[in-house]
Amino acid sequence: MVRASVYVLMLALIAGDYTLGDTRPNIILCMADDQGWGDTAYNGHPLLKTPNLDDMSESGLRFDRFYAAAPVCSPTRCSVLTGRNPNRMGCFSWGHSLRPQEITIAERLQAAGYATGHFGKWHVGSVLKGSPVNPTASGFDVWLSAFSFYDNDPVLSREGTAVEVQGESSMIAADAAIDFIRTQVRQSKPFFAVVWFGSPHLPHRAAAEDRKHYEGLPDADWLGEITGLDRAVGKLRSTLDELGIKGNTLFWYTSDNGGLKNPSTGGRARKGSIYEGGLRVPAIIEWPDRIKAPRTTNVPSVTADIYPTLVELLQLSPDERQPVLDGRSLVSVIDGTTDDRAAPIGFWSLKQPGIGTPSDEWMREELAAQQAGKDYHDRDRLRINAGHIDTIYTRETLLGHAAWLDWPWKLHEVRSEGSTSIELYDLASDPNETKDVASTQADRVHAMRSQLTAWQDSVVNSLNGNDY
């Protein structure tokens, strides 16, 4: 019997499923939908009440120059999952999907023995059974997810089955994640929980208990939605305390793109723009066992950094299938051993239209089809062809707005039919990008454009499928 038990233990260790005494950190990635850098009390908003985010900022590692990889939602979410610029996988704008060829961080952690769960807004594929780009296909064991933005009292997809859910939208995602977390704690298994809220995306409909703080104000529902997601964050944090796992849980909070309200975006412009207001977002890591004292960092960082950071933290073995990453590990930033970024950051917003994915409408249609005994209302929503590469691109034919951030310098290149314009800003002295100094920095512009061009060529090479 002893030999048999040892044999079973060896097999479990080889498979990566043995969790007794597992001391690897639990991981929660939390993301708001359209929350700008200044849309928190801790970043100075004069009206907002965000006590839980404020407390996180005072106990963990606060990033004051954190960027979304793209100025709209789906591409940034792809960057979190893959560590890559979203254009590499053809996720050009909202409603586009990742490709099934991509290797996600959920797949890496799942293979390492983590329980994986997704809760809330998906928006990088489909939430129907059999899709090559649903959460199951992307490495998630458990999920309660929406096609895209979702609101209060939604119909969501529970591993491909439509279910009606009651409650405030952010709390629905938090409660589903909490159920998942409790299960994993009972089983002594490390977990990876991705919690992607639908707030404060339009239309704004705050729960009464959150709206009451702002009665009489014109933006009461928008303000209330942010307080609602803050309340959901608070419930997640208090559950970690209750379960005795807060110390060994890495809790990473951020947003998918810049905000909707120009005064609080944290820079020039807003969501949809490559200027600072469209990309700069709040970000905090709370991890008491490793981040033992509160700190603030100004190291420029981006959502694509999450993947390589987790890979290094968990010392995951190299994957020979892994294509080029754009993100860089932030382990040394987390540990406070560096104040510099390892490499510049490239941004590239192409002139490509978004794809409508009305989650509530589609999920109610799926629910009706399900109740009628049918598989699907519309099989096109499966995104079966998500991995097909039908178009071959060149850098010259891809029009749009790109930027190259090599702190403190940020170069902009705007390509349109028949013309290209260049701008250069020193963000240290001009954070609102108001003083274009390109004409007085010819050598710097030349060097940065060369780096940007080389990076864009690499992105196009991936886009054309050459690194799979």
N, C-alpha and C positions, 0 to 999 in steps of 0.2 A: 504493500500500500504506500509506503514511503517513497519507493522508487517511482511508482505511478504518479504520485502527487508532484514530485520533482519534475517528471517528464511533462505533465500538464502545465506546470509553471514555466518551464523553458519554452514550450510552444506559445504560451500567452505573451511572454516577453518578446519573442521573435515577431509575433503578429502586432505588437505594439498596443495590446488591449489590457495589459496587466496594470492596475491602477492602485493597488494597495500601497500606501505610503508615498504616492505620487506627490512630489513637491513642486511640480511645474506650475507657473501662475495660471490662474483663470484669466480670460480676456473678454472684455466687453468693448465693442466699438459702437459708439452712439453718434448718430448724425441727425442734425436738424435739416429742415427743408426750407431754404431761402432765409436763413438767419445771418444777417451781416455782422461784421466785426464789432460794430458799436451797439448791437442789439442785446446788450446785457447791462445790468446795473454795474457790474465790476469794471466794465469798460467805459463807464461814465454816462450811460443813458439817463436822462433826468427823470423819467417816469417809470421805467420798467422795474418790476419786482422779480428778481431772479435769485432768491436766497440760497438755493442749492448750488447753482453754478458759482455764485459768489464764494460760497464756502469751499468748493472744489479749488477755486483759483487761489484761495488763501491757505490751502493745505497741500497742494500738489505742484506740478510743473506747469506753469502758464506760458503759452506761446503768444508773444505779441506780434509776431510777423509770420503767421501761418496762412498758407494759400490753398484754395481749391485748385485742382489740376485744370479745371475748365470753368467758364462762367455760367454754365447751366448744369442741371442735375445729373442726367444719365452718364455723361462722360466722366464726371468726377467720381461717381460710384464705381465705374469700371476701373478707374485708377486705384481706388482703395483695394479692390479685389485682386488686381493683377500687378500692381507696382509699376504700371506702364502708362505712358501717355495714351489717352483713349483713341486718338487718331490711328494708332498702330493697329487697332482691331476694328476700324471702321465705325466706331461709336462717335459720330461727328457732332451730334446734337441730342436734344431731349427726345426720348422715345426710341432711339437706336439701341441696339443690344451689343453685348460682348459677343465674341465668337466662341463656339464650343472648344476650339483648339487652344484657347487660353488656359493657363494653369492658375487657378485661383488660390488665394491664401487659405480659404476654407478647405480646399482639396489637400493642401499641404498639411494642415493641422489635423484633418480627418485621418490622413495616412499615418500621422504621428500618434494617434490614439486619443485625440480630443473628441468630445461630443460637440457637434456643431449645430447652431440654430440661427435662423433668420426670422426677424419679426418686424413687420411694417412695410414700408415702401420698397419695392424691388426695382422696377424701372430699368433693368438692364437685360430684359428678355421677356419671358412669359411666366405665368404662374399656373399653367395648365399641365396636367399629367402628360408625359410623353414628349414634352418639349426638350430640345437639346440645350436650351438656355434657361431652364427653370432652376430654382434653388437646389433641387436634388441633383441635377446634372452638374451644378457648380460647386458641389461639395457639402451641402447642408443636409444633415440627418432629419432635422425637425424644422418646420416653417409654418408661419401664419402670415401670409404676404399679400400685398396688393400689386396689381399691374404697375401702378404709378402712384400719384398723389391719392390719398384717401382721407375722408373726413369722419366726423362723428357718426356712430351707429352704422358702420359700413358692412358690406358683404365682402369677405376676404377668402383667400384660398388656403385651406389647411392641407398641405401636401397634395394639392390638386383638387380637393373637394371644396365646393363653395359652401361657406357657412355664414350665417347672419350673426353679427356681434353687436352688442349694445355698449355704449360708453363713449367717453371723450377719446379722441383718436390717439393721442400720445400715450395715454394711460392704457389703452388696449394693447399697444405694442409692449409697454413695460410689463404689464401683467402676464402676457404670454411668455415673455422672456423670464420672468420670475418663476413661473411654473416649470419651465425648462431647467432653470438653475437649481431649483429645489430637488428635482429628479436627479440631476448629476451629483449633487452633494450627497444625497442618500446612497448613491452608487460609488462614491469616492472616486469620481472620474473628473479630470480637468475639462473645462468647457470653454467654448468660443461662441459668444453670443453677439450677433450683429443686430442692433436695434436702430432702425431707420424710421424716424418720425415723419408724419405728413405735415407738420406745422413748422413755421407759420406761412405756408403756401396759400395763395388765393384759392377760393374765396375764404374770408376769415369769419369763422363762427366759433367763438370761444364758449366754453362751458360756463354756466352761470356763476359757479364759485370762483372762476378765474376772471371773468369779465367784471365782477362787482368791484374790483380794485380800481377800475378805470371808468366808472359810470360818469357820463356827461362829456367824455373826451371823444373827439371824432374818430380816433383809431382804437376805440375800446376793444374791439374784437381781435384786431391784430396784436395789440399789447397783451390781451388775455390769452391768446394762443401761445405766446412765448412763455407766459407764466404757467400755462398748462403743461408745456413740455418740461419746464423747470420742475414742476411738481412730480412729473413722471420720473425725472432723473433722481429726485429726492427719494422716491419710493424704491428705486433700484438700489441706491446707496444704503438706505436703511435696512433693506433685506440682506445685503452683504454683511452688515453689522450683526443683524439678528442671527445669521447662520455662522458667524465667526470666521468668515473668509475674506473680509475686506482687506486685510493686510496683504494677502497673497493674490489679489485680483488687480490686474491692470485695467483701469477704466479710462478709455480714451474718448473724449467728447469733441466734436467739431461740427461744421456745417458743409453743405454741398456746393455752395456758391455764395457770392456776395448778396447783400440784402436788397430789399425793395424800396427802402426809404433813404433818399440821398443824404440827409443830414447825419445818418448814423452808419453809413456803409464802411467808413474807415478810409475813405480815399475818393479819388475822382470817379464819377459815374456810379453804376449800380449793376445788379444782376444782368448778365448778358454781355458785359464788356470785359475786355482784356486789361483795361486800366484797373488801378488798385481797388476801387470800389466794387468791381465785379468778381474779384478773386480773393480778397483778404477776408478771412473768417476767424471766429473765435476758436480756440483749441486749448484743451487742458488734459493732462494726464495725471490721474490720481492712482498711486500705487504705494501704500504706506511702507511695505517691507523694503522697497528699493529707493523710493523718494521720501526720505525721512524728514526733510525740512522743506518748507515752501520756497519755491524759486520762480523767477521770471526769466525767460530767455528771449533774445531778439534774433536768434539764429534763423534765417529764412528757411522755412520748411514747407512741405507740400503733401497733399493727401497720398500721392504715390509713394511717399516715404514709409507709410504704415507697413506695407508688405515686407520690404527688406529689413525693417526694424524688428518685426516679429520673427522673421527667419533667423536673424542673428541672436536675438534674445533667447530663443529656444534651441539654438545650435542645431537647426535642422540640416541634415546632410544635403549636399548639392544635388539638384535634379538636372540630369543631363539634357532633359527636354526643355529646360527653362530658357526662353529667349531673353533678349536684352531688356534690362530694367532701366527705367528713368529715375525711379526713386533711389534714395540713399539711406542707409541705416542711420537712425538717430540715437543709437545706444549711447554713444559718447556724450550726446546732449542730455539724455536722460540721467546719466551718471555724473554730469557736471564737469567732464574732463576736457571739453572743448567749447569755444565760443564762435567757431567758424563752420561754415557749410562745406561739405566735401566737394561739391560741384555746382555749377550754375543750374538754374531751373528754366526749362523751355515751356512756353505756352503757345498754343496755336488754335485759334478759333476759325474754322473754315466756313465759307458761305454755302452751307448745306442746310436744307430745311429740316425741321423737327418732324416727328411722326406722332400723330395723335394716338394716345392710349387711355381713353376715358375709363378708368378702373371701375367706378361705381356702376356705370351703364353696362360695361362688359360683364362684370361679376354678377349682376342681377340677371342678365341674360343667361349666364352659365348656370345660375341657380335654378332658373325656370326650366332650362334644358335638362338639368339633372333630375328635377322633380318629375319631368315627363319621361324619364327613363332613357334619355339620349346622352351620348358621350359629350358632345360639344355643340355650342350654338354656331361657332365659326372656326373651322380647323385652321384657317390662316393665322389665327392668333397663337398657334403653337410655335411659330417662327422656325419651322422645320428647316428652312434654307439658310439659317443664320450663319452657317459656316462656309457657305459658298462664296468664292471670290470670283466675281464675274467681270469686274472692271480693273484694268491696270492703269495706275495713276503715275503722273510725273509731278515733281515739285512745282514746275512752272505752270501747270494747269490748275493747281489748287489755290484758288483765290481766298483771301481772308486776312485776318489780323493776327500776327505772331508777335511774341515778345521773348526777350532773352534777359533773364535776371541774374546778374553777376554782382552781388551786393557790393556797394550801394547803387550800382548803375543798372538801369533798366532800359533796354533798347526796344523800340517798337518798329515793326515793319508791316505796313498795310499795303497789300497787293490787290489791285482791282484791274479791270480790263484796260490794258494799255498804259498803266502807270503804277509806280511804287513810291510810297512816301516813307521817310525815316524820321523817328523822333528819339531823343535820348534824354533821360532824366536822372538826376542824382537824388535818390529817395531819402538819403540821410538829411539833406538840407531842404528837399522839396518833396515831401511825402504825398502831396496832392497832385503831383505831376503837372505843374503849371508853367515851368520854365524849361522849354526845349533848348538844350545846349548842344545839339548835334552839329551845328555849324562851327562850333569852336573846339570840337573834340574829334577831328577827322581821323586820327590814328586809332583812337578808341572805338569809334564807329566801325572802322574797317575790320579791326580784330574781332569785335563782337558779332558783326554780320557774318564773318567767315565761320565762327563757331555756330551761329544760328543755322546757317546754310548746311553745314555738315550734319547737325542734329536733324534738320528737316529731311535730308536725304536718307538718314537712318530710319526715320519714322515712315517715310514712303516705302522704303524697302520692306518694312514689317507689314504695312498696309497691303502691299501686293502679295503677301503670304510667303515671303522668302525666308522667314526665320522660324517656321513651323517644321 
